[in-house]
Amino acid sequence: MCGIVGYVGPKEAAPILLEGLRRLEYRGYDSAGISILAPGGIETRKKKGKIDDGLAKLLLAQPLPGALGIGHTRWATHGPPSDVNSHPHPDQSGRLTIVHNGVIENHDRLKDRLLKAGHVFHSSTDTEVLAHVIGEHYERLKNQGFPAKTNGSLTPGSHPLAQAVMSALREVIGTYGIAVICTDFPGVIVGARRGSPLIVGVGEGENFLASDASAIVAHTRQVVYLNDYDVVTLTADGFKLDNLGSDTAVAQISKLEFDAEAAEKGTFAHFMLKEIFEQGRTVQNALRGRIDHDESTVKFGGLNMSVAELRDVDQIVIAACGTSWHAALVGEYLLEEMAHIPVEVEYASEFRYRNAPVEKHTLVLVITQSGETADTLASLREARRRGHKVMSICNVVGSTIAREANGGIYLHAGPEIGVASTKAFTSQVTVLNLFALLMGRIRMLSASRGTQIIRALEEAPKQIEAILQQDAAIKKIALKYAHAEDFFFLGRQYNFPVALEGALKLKEISYIHAEGYPAAEMKHGPIAMIDERTPTVILIPSDLLYEKTESSLQEIKARKGPIIAIATEGNTRIAKQADDVIYLPPTIDPVWPLLAVIPLQLLAYHIAVARGCDVDKPRNLAKSVTVE
């Protein structure tokens, strides 16, 4: 949640910060603001609303000169969206200003103490409390003899502003990614993180701070991913790392896998539509270099587990949230069918607090697009604390989850900017197919079945491209049902999780109430909601359960419910039963979810656009949930 960007160097900071905030707006868009350290002190501009409607116009009317600054785009946690609650926030003295992602859980107690000391607060945010705490520690250190002025050079030992930040953070309970500037140090930005991502962008004669690489990739592809409790002191000439829990902190410079163009919409109207249309390529990227045709199996480079260790696994627990949880449900079917390993899929937000019995030879698998999801990260740490091997399926190289897992598999899907996840889901399902195939082949899955699965997976990218060619026809169907206020999505076996994902996509971006169910469950209660105004999307491949699913379709049709069928090419009888049909190329059951989700994404997209919704920035949502 929320986005941070900072700049120090020879250029005007405000345009760089504004550009970075635009790239981060998918992380939060309730309000935005920047602070620039100008010759006369810190000047701040901030405004409620989306950046181009608020902050950008304010900066045109009231420009901010200066070569050092910090910016923030907000997803509200403490305090409603408003100008005054927008970041940045100053301390009591006004000489120090911060931006903050995360939640300070003990802010009430800290605020009570500060109020008794005479502090005055202007917002209802926990961030302003943190600013005052840092300012209080800075004043104390300054009164003990730290110089009021410095040229900003990084000498041995912690910088005074960094020392104040570290002292303040030792009082804090909660999560944070912060950037701090102070009028006494015109060439310095201090950043710190715990539980909320923060990276340093390493430039030439300039440096950057950001919560997401997309904010700075246009300026540098050299980055340092900060670890929890790292504190960085940044100047134009370099940076220095401290750590709250260690005498040493190691900086490892990494190169970003993507460029600035990958984080642009290009000719597409929305990031979501662009990312839907990228899925043929991203599924291919997830397959590339991992298939062993000779052995009808799969090879991964980063599992960090031997074949013997993988063979010893007798249970798998998968923890995930949101769309990743739906992919995990597909993974449960895949692993149980191909490898005959019992699988439990857990909401990461529940698993971290449950004392669930997990047997000794259990592999814990965490699935996340961002690699920073707070609940999933907590599940990883809890599983490792209990002594279990943890493997991650993740899209963001260098993310916290990718670094803290014992091993993992990258999606290589490129940056996903649209808040409603699309290409990450298909990449996750692709990787889960590969992992299930590997686990099956080292156990009992035959080479002939392995070859069949590989051929179907390799055919999927071309089949996805063919489905995308139906976009105009799918849009026509979407417009027919854009007025509906309730939807049902039904599927069986592998397609039940796809039904859940289709319902989620529609809810997320169009605000239509939608529910996903196993098809046979309709008659156990939900069918009471069916009428002529409630469309049902039914996933009905030509498989062994076709007749069973068809009978659920007939039950809905008998009650005058409109039906959109997602069916296999060549099925001629479905057109006589459904109001609308979207045909998919034939494939095997484990691969059908990769194809079936594409029309559901397009339906949701076109319905949302028809209803006038902002599909890339849906209300109340942010891309990466880094707070509990």
C-alpha positions in Angstrom: 0.0 0.0 0.0 1.1 3.6 -0.7 4.1 4.6 -2.7 7.3 6.5 -1.7 9.9 8.2 -4.0 12.9 10.3 -3.1 15.6 12.1 -5.1 18.9 13.7 -4.4 21.2 15.0 -7.1 21.9 17.9 -9.4 18.5 18.1 -11.2 15.2 19.7 -10.2 13.6 17.2 -7.9 9.9 18.0 -8.3 9.4 16.7 -11.9 11.3 13.5 -11.1 9.2 12.9 -7.9 5.9 13.7 -9.8 6.9 11.2 -12.6 7.7 8.6 -10.0 4.5 9.1 -8.1 2.5 8.7 -11.3 4.2 5.3 -11.8 3.4 4.4 -8.1 -0.2 5.6 -8.2 -1.4 2.0 -8.5 -0.2 1.5 -5.0 -2.5 4.1 -3.6 -4.5 7.0 -5.0 -6.4 8.7 -2.2 -4.0 11.6 -2.1 -0.4 12.6 -3.0 2.2 15.1 -2.0 5.9 16.1 -2.2 8.3 18.0 0.0 11.3 19.8 -1.5 14.3 21.0 0.6 14.7 24.6 -0.8 17.1 27.3 0.3 14.5 28.7 2.6 13.6 25.4 4.2 11.3 22.6 3.4 8.3 23.4 1.2 5.4 21.0 0.8 2.6 20.6 -1.7 -0.1 17.9 -1.1 -3.6 17.3 -2.3 -6.4 14.8 -1.9 -7.4 12.8 -5.0 -5.6 11.3 -7.9 -2.3 12.9 -8.9 -3.3 14.5 -12.1 -6.5 15.9 -10.6 -4.8 17.3 -7.5 -1.1 17.4 -6.9 0.0 18.0 -10.5 -2.3 21.0 -10.9 -1.2 22.4 -7.5 2.5 22.2 -8.6 1.7 24.0 -11.8 0.2 26.8 -9.8 2.8 26.7 -7.0 6.1 25.3 -8.4 8.7 23.9 -6.0 12.4 24.5 -7.0 15.1 22.4 -5.3 17.3 19.4 -6.0 16.3 17.1 -3.1 12.9 15.9 -2.1 10.5 13.1 -1.1 7.1 12.2 -2.4 4.2 10.0 -1.5 1.0 8.6 -2.9 -1.4 7.4 -0.3 -3.8 4.5 0.4 -5.6 5.6 3.6 -5.1 3.5 6.7 -5.2 5.9 9.7 -7.4 8.9 9.0 -9.7 9.4 5.9 -8.4 10.8 2.6 -8.0 14.5 2.9 -5.5 17.3 2.2 -4.4 17.4 5.8 -4.0 13.7 6.1 -1.9 13.5 2.9 1.8 12.9 3.2 4.4 14.3 3.7 4.1 15.3 7.4 6.4 17.6 9.4 7.6 17.2 13.0 6.8 19.6 15.8 9.6 22.0 14.8 8.9 22.0 11.1 12.5 21.4 10.3 12.0 17.7 9.6 9.5 16.0 7.2 8.7 12.4 6.5 6.7 10.1 4.2 5.6 6.7 5.5 4.1 3.4 4.3 2.9 0.9 6.9 1.1 1.1 10.2 2.5 2.3 13.6 0.5 0.1 15.9 1.4 2.0 19.1 0.8 5.5 17.7 -1.9 6.3 20.3 0.4 5.7 23.2 3.2 7.7 21.6 0.8 10.5 20.7 -0.5 10.7 24.3 3.1 11.1 25.6 3.8 13.8 23.0 0.6 15.7 23.7 1.6 15.9 27.4 4.9 17.3 26.3 3.1 20.1 24.4 3.1 18.8 20.9 0.4 19.9 18.5 -1.0 17.6 15.8 -2.9 18.6 12.7 -3.8 15.3 11.1 -5.4 12.0 12.3 -2.5 9.9 10.9 -0.1 7.6 12.6 2.6 9.1 10.3 2.5 12.5 11.9 3.1 10.9 15.2 6.2 9.1 13.8 7.4 12.4 12.4 7.1 14.0 15.9 8.9 11.1 17.6 11.8 11.3 15.1 11.9 15.1 15.6 12.0 14.7 19.4 15.0 12.4 19.1 16.7 14.6 16.7 16.4 17.6 19.0 17.8 15.6 21.9 20.8 14.5 19.8 21.4 17.9 18.5 21.3 19.4 22.0 24.0 16.8 23.0 26.4 18.4 20.5 25.7 17.2 16.9 26.5 20.0 14.5 23.6 22.0 13.1 25.1 22.1 9.7 26.9 19.5 7.6 28.0 19.3 4.0 26.2 16.0 3.7 29.3 13.9 3.1 29.1 10.3 4.5 31.8 10.0 7.1 32.4 6.9 9.3 29.7 6.4 11.8 26.0 7.0 11.5 24.7 10.4 10.2 23.0 12.5 12.9 19.7 12.3 11.1 20.0 8.5 10.7 20.8 8.2 14.4 17.7 10.1 15.3 15.6 7.9 12.9 17.1 4.8 14.5 16.4 6.0 18.0 12.8 6.8 17.2 12.2 3.5 15.4 13.3 1.6 18.5 10.2 3.0 20.2 7.9 1.9 17.3 5.7 -1.2 17.1 4.5 -1.9 13.6 5.6 -1.7 10.0 7.2 1.1 8.1 8.9 2.2 5.0 10.0 5.8 5.5 11.9 8.7 3.9 13.0 11.6 6.0 14.6 15.0 5.2 15.7 17.8 7.5 16.6 21.5 6.9 19.8 21.1 8.8 21.1 18.6 6.1 20.3 20.0 2.6 22.1 17.1 0.8 20.7 14.1 2.8 17.7 11.7 2.7 17.4 9.0 5.3 15.2 5.9 4.6 14.3 2.9 6.7 12.2 -0.2 6.3 10.5 -2.9 8.3 7.8 -4.9 6.6 7.2 -2.4 3.9 9.5 -2.5 0.8 12.1 0.2 0.1 14.8 0.2 -2.5 17.8 2.5 -3.3 18.3 3.5 -6.9 22.0 4.0 -7.6 22.7 6.6 -10.3 25.7 8.6 -11.4 26.0 11.7 -9.3 22.4 11.2 -8.2 20.5 8.6 -6.1 16.9 7.6 -5.5 14.7 6.0 -2.9 11.5 4.2 -3.8 9.0 1.6 -2.6 8.8 0.1 -6.0 11.4 -0.1 -8.8 8.8 1.1 -11.4 9.1 4.6 -9.9 12.8 4.9 -10.8 13.5 2.5 -13.7 13.5 5.4 -16.1 16.5 6.8 -14.3 18.5 3.8 -13.2 18.4 0.0 -13.3 20.9 -0.4 -10.5 19.1 -1.0 -7.2 19.7 -2.1 -3.6 16.8 -3.9 -1.9 16.8 -2.9 1.7 16.2 -5.6 4.4 14.1 -5.2 7.4 15.6 -2.8 10.0 18.0 -1.4 7.4 18.5 2.4 7.6 20.0 4.1 4.6 21.6 7.6 4.4 21.5 8.8 0.9 23.4 11.7 -0.8 24.1 12.6 -4.4 27.5 10.9 -4.2 26.6 7.7 -2.5 24.8 5.9 0.3 25.6 4.3 3.7 23.7 1.4 5.3 23.0 0.9 9.0 20.9 -1.7 10.6 18.9 -1.5 13.8 19.6 -5.1 14.8 23.2 -5.5 13.6 26.5 -3.8 13.7 26.9 -4.4 10.0 24.6 -4.0 7.0 25.5 -5.4 3.6 24.5 -3.6 0.4 24.1 -5.8 -2.7 23.5 -4.0 -6.0 21.2 -5.8 -8.4 20.1 -5.0 -11.9 16.4 -4.7 -12.7 15.1 -7.2 -15.2 12.7 -4.8 -16.9 13.0 -1.4 -18.5 10.9 1.8 -18.4 8.9 0.7 -21.5 7.7 -2.4 -19.7 6.0 -0.2 -17.1 4.2 1.9 -19.7 0.7 1.4 -21.1 1.8 1.8 -24.7 -1.2 1.9 -27.1 -3.6 0.3 -24.7 -6.3 2.3 -22.9 -5.4 0.7 -19.5 -2.6 -1.3 -17.9 -5.1 -4.1 -17.2 -5.9 -4.5 -20.9 -2.2 -4.4 -21.8 -1.5 -7.1 -19.2 -4.4 -9.3 -20.4 -2.9 -9.1 -23.9 0.6 -9.9 -22.7 -0.4 -13.3 -21.3 0.6 -15.4 -24.3 4.1 -14.1 -23.9 4.2 -14.2 -20.1 3.0 -17.9 -20.1 5.8 -18.6 -22.6 8.3 -16.8 -20.3 7.2 -19.0 -17.4 7.9 -22.1 -19.5 11.1 -21.0 -21.1 14.2 -23.0 -20.2 12.4 -25.2 -17.7 11.2 -28.2 -19.8 13.2 -31.3 -20.2 11.7 -33.1 -23.2 14.0 -36.1 -23.0 12.9 -37.0 -19.5 9.3 -35.6 -19.9 9.9 -33.5 -16.8 10.9 -30.1 -15.6 14.1 -28.5 -14.3 14.2 -25.5 -12.0 17.3 -23.5 -11.1 16.3 -22.0 -7.7 14.5 -24.7 -5.7 17.5 -25.3 -3.5 16.2 -28.8 -2.7 17.6 -32.1 -4.1 15.4 -34.7 -5.8 15.7 -36.8 -2.6 14.5 -33.9 -0.4 11.6 -33.3 -2.8 10.7 -37.0 -2.8 10.6 -37.0 1.0 7.9 -34.3 1.1 4.7 -36.0 2.2 2.5 -32.9 2.5 2.4 -29.5 0.9 0.8 -26.4 2.6 0.2 -23.4 0.2 -0.3 -20.0 1.7 -1.5 -17.1 -0.4 -4.0 -14.2 -0.6 -6.5 -12.9 -3.2 -5.8 -14.0 -6.8 -2.7 -15.9 -5.7 -5.0 -17.9 -3.4 -7.1 -18.9 -6.4 -4.0 -20.0 -8.2 -3.1 -22.0 -5.1 -6.4 -23.8 -5.3 -5.6 -24.8 -8.9 -2.2 -25.9 -7.6 -4.0 -28.2 -5.1 -5.8 -30.1 -7.9 -2.6 -30.2 -9.9 -0.3 -31.6 -7.2 -2.8 -34.1 -5.8 -3.6 -35.5 -9.3 0.0 -35.5 -10.7 2.0 -36.3 -7.6 -0.5 -37.8 -5.2 0.7 -35.5 -2.4 -2.0 -34.2 0.0 -2.2 -30.4 -0.2 -3.8 -27.8 2.1 -4.4 -24.3 0.8 -4.5 -21.7 3.5 -5.4 -18.0 3.5 -2.1 -16.5 4.6 -3.9 -14.1 6.9 -5.4 -17.0 8.8 -2.4 -19.4 8.6 -0.2 -17.0 10.4 -2.5 -17.0 13.5 -3.7 -20.6 13.4 -1.9 -23.3 15.3 -2.4 -25.7 12.4 -0.8 -29.1 12.8 1.8 -29.3 10.1 3.7 -32.6 9.8 7.5 -32.9 9.9 8.0 -33.6 6.1 5.8 -30.7 5.0 6.9 -28.3 2.3 5.3 -24.8 2.7 4.7 -23.0 -0.6 3.9 -19.3 -0.6 2.5 -17.6 -3.7 2.7 -13.9 -4.3 3.0 -11.5 -7.2 4.7 -8.7 -5.4 6.8 -10.7 -2.9 5.9 -8.1 -0.3 2.4 -9.2 0.8 2.4 -8.7 4.6 0.3 -11.8 5.5 2.1 -14.1 3.1 5.5 -12.9 4.4 4.3 -13.5 8.0 3.3 -17.0 7.0 6.7 -17.7 5.5 8.4 -16.5 8.6 6.1 -18.6 10.9 6.7 -21.7 8.8 10.5 -21.2 8.9 10.3 -20.6 12.6 8.7 -24.1 12.9 11.5 -25.6 11.0 9.8 -26.2 7.6 11.3 -25.7 4.2 9.6 -22.8 2.5 9.5 -22.3 -1.3 8.1 -19.2 -3.0 6.4 -18.6 -6.3 7.0 -14.9 -6.9 7.1 -12.3 -9.7 9.4 -9.6 -8.3 13.1 -10.5 -8.2 14.8 -9.1 -5.1 11.5 -8.9 -3.1 11.5 -9.8 0.6 9.7 -13.1 0.2 12.0 -14.1 -2.7 15.0 -13.4 -0.5 13.7 -15.0 2.7 12.4 -18.3 1.2 14.6 -21.3 1.2 14.2 -21.5 -2.6 11.7 -20.5 -5.2 10.5 -20.0 -8.7 10.2 -16.7 -10.5 7.3 -16.0 -12.8 9.2 -13.6 -15.2 6.0 -11.9 -16.0 7.4 -8.4 -15.9 5.8 -5.5 -13.9 2.1 -5.8 -13.2 0.7 -2.3 -12.8 -3.0 -2.9 -13.0 -4.4 -3.4 -9.5 -6.6 -6.3 -10.6 -4.1 -9.1 -11.2 -4.3 -10.9 -14.6 -1.0 -12.1 -16.0 0.4 -13.0 -12.6 -2.5 -15.5 -12.2 -1.8 -17.3 -15.5 2.0 -17.3 -14.8 1.3 -18.8 -11.3 -0.9 -21.5 -12.8 1.8 -22.2 -15.4 4.5 -22.6 -12.8 2.2 -24.7 -10.6 1.7 -27.0 -13.6 5.4 -27.3 -14.0 6.1 -27.9 -10.3 3.3 -30.5 -10.1 4.8 -32.2 -13.1 8.2 -32.3 -11.5 6.8 -33.7 -8.3 4.8 -36.3 -10.2 7.7 -37.5 -12.4 9.9 -38.1 -9.3 7.1 -40.2 -7.9 4.7 -42.1 -10.0 3.6 -40.0 -13.0 4.3 -41.8 -16.3 6.6 -40.4 -19.0 3.7 -40.5 -21.5 1.5 -38.4 -19.3 4.3 -36.1 -18.6 4.8 -35.6 -22.4 1.1 -35.0 -22.8 1.1 -32.2 -20.1 4.3 -30.6 -21.6 2.7 -30.5 -25.1 -0.4 -28.9 -23.8 1.5 -26.3 -21.8 3.7 -25.5 -24.9 0.5 -25.1 -27.0 -1.1 -22.8 -24.4 0.6 -19.5 -25.4 -0.7 -19.8 -29.0 -4.1 -20.8 -27.8 -4.2 -17.7 -25.5 -3.4 -15.5 -28.5 -6.4 -17.1 -30.4 -8.7 -16.4 -27.5 -7.6 -12.8 -27.4 -8.6 -12.5 -31.0 -12.2 -12.9 -29.7 -11.9 -9.6 -27.8 -14.5 -7.8 -29.9 -17.0 -10.6 -29.5 -16.4 -10.8 -25.8 -16.9 -7.0 -25.5 -20.3 -7.3 -27.2 -21.4 -9.9 -24.7 -20.0 -7.8 -21.8 -22.1 -4.7 -23.0 -25.2 -6.9 -23.0 -24.8 -7.6 -19.3 -23.1 -4.4 -18.0 -26.3 -3.4 -16.3 -26.5 -6.4 -14.0 -25.9 -6.0 -10.3 -25.3 -9.6 -9.4 -23.4 -12.4 -11.2 -22.6 -16.1 -10.6 -19.6 -17.9 -11.8 -19.6 -21.7 -11.8 -17.1 -24.4 -12.5 -16.1 -27.9 -11.4 -12.7 -29.4 -10.4 -9.9 -27.3 -12.0 -12.4 -24.7 -13.0 -13.9 -24.0 -9.6 -10.9 -21.8 -8.7 -11.2 -20.1 -12.1 -14.9 -19.3 -11.3 -13.7 -17.7 -8.0 -11.1 -15.7 -9.9 -13.7 -14.5 -12.5 -16.0 -13.4 -9.7 -13.2 -11.5 -8.0 -12.1 -9.7 -11.2 -15.7 -8.5 -11.7 -16.1 -7.3 -8.1 -12.7 -5.6 -8.1 -13.1 -3.4 -11.1 -16.9 -3.0 -11.8 -18.2 -3.1 -8.2 -20.8 -5.7 -9.3 -21.6 -8.3 -6.6 -20.4 -11.6 -7.9 -19.9 -15.1 -6.4 -18.0 -18.1 -7.5 -19.2 -21.6 -6.7 -18.6 -25.3 -7.6 -21.4 -25.8 -10.2 -23.1 -28.6 -8.2 -23.3 -26.3 -5.1 -25.9 -24.0 -6.7 -28.8 -26.3 -5.7 -27.6 -26.2 -2.1 -28.7 -22.6 -1.6 -27.4 -20.0 -4.0 -29.9 -21.0 -6.7 -32.5 -19.1 -4.7 -30.9 -15.9 -6.0 -31.4 -16.8 -9.6 -33.8 -14.7 -11.7 -33.9 -13.2 -15.2 -31.7 -10.2 -14.0 -28.8 -12.4 -12.6 -26.4 -13.8 -15.3 -24.4 -16.9 -14.7 -21.0 -17.6 -16.3 -20.5 -21.3 -16.4 -17.2 -23.0 -17.3 -18.2 -26.2 -19.2 -15.3 -27.9 -20.9 -15.9 -31.1 -22.9 -14.6 -33.3 -20.2 -15.7 -36.3 -18.1 -18.0 -34.0 -16.0 -19.6 -32.3 -18.9 -23.1 -33.9 -18.3 -22.9 -33.1 -14.6 -22.1 -29.4 -15.3 -24.7 -29.3 -18.0 -27.4 -30.4 -15.5 -26.5 -27.4 -13.3 -26.8 -25.2 -16.4 -30.3 -26.6 -17.0 -31.4 -25.9 -13.4 -30.4 -22.2 -13.9 -32.1 -22.0 -17.3 -35.3 -23.5 -15.9 -35.4 -20.5 -13.6 -34.9 -18.0 -16.4 -31.3 -17.1 -15.5 -29.2 -15.7 -18.4 -26.3 -18.0 -19.1 -22.8 -17.2 -20.6 -21.0 -20.5 -21.3 -17.3 -20.9 -21.6 -17.1 -24.1 -23.7 -14.7 -26.1 -25.8 -14.6 -25.6 -29.6 -16.7 -28.1 -31.4 -19.5 -28.3 -28.8 -22.5 -27.5 -31.0 -25.2 -28.4 -28.5 -24.2 -25.7 -26.0 -25.3 -22.9 -28.3 -28.9 -24.2 -28.0 -28.8 -24.0 -24.2 -26.8 -20.9 -23.3 -27.7 -17.3 -24.2 -24.1 -16.6 -25.2 -21.1 -18.8 -25.8 -17.4 -18.1 -25.8 -15.4 -21.0 -27.3 -11.9 -22.1 -26.2 -9.5 -24.4 -28.0 -9.4 -27.9 -26.8 -6.8 -28.8 -24.2 -6.3 -31.2 -21.2 -7.9 -30.5 -17.8 -4.8 -29.2 -16.0 -4.2 -26.5 -18.7 -7.9 -25.4 -19.2 -7.7 -22.8 -16.3 -5.0 -21.0 -18.3 -7.4 -20.6 -21.2 -10.6 -20.2 -19.3 -9.6 -17.2 -17.2 -8.8 -15.1 -20.3 -12.4 -14.4 -21.4 -13.4 -13.9 -17.7 -10.8 -11.1 -17.5 -12.0 -9.5 -20.7 -15.6 -9.7 -19.6 -14.8 -8.0 -16.3 -12.7 -5.4 -18.1 -15.3 -4.4 -20.7 -18.2 -4.4 -18.2 -16.2 -2.1 -15.9 -15.3 0.3 -18.7 -19.0 0.3 -19.8 -20.0 1.3 -16.3 -17.5 4.1 -16.2 -15.1 2.6 -13.6 -11.4 3.3 -13.4 -10.2 -0.3 -14.0 -6.5 0.4 -13.2 -7.4 2.2 -9.9 -10.5 0.6 -8.5 -11.9 2.3 -5.4 -10.6 1.2 -2.0 -8.0 -1.1 -3.5 -4.2 -0.9 -3.8 -1.9 -3.2 -5.7 0.4 -4.6 -3.0 -1.1 -5.2 0.5 1.9 -4.5 2.7 -0.1 -3.7 5.9 -2.2 -6.1 8.0 
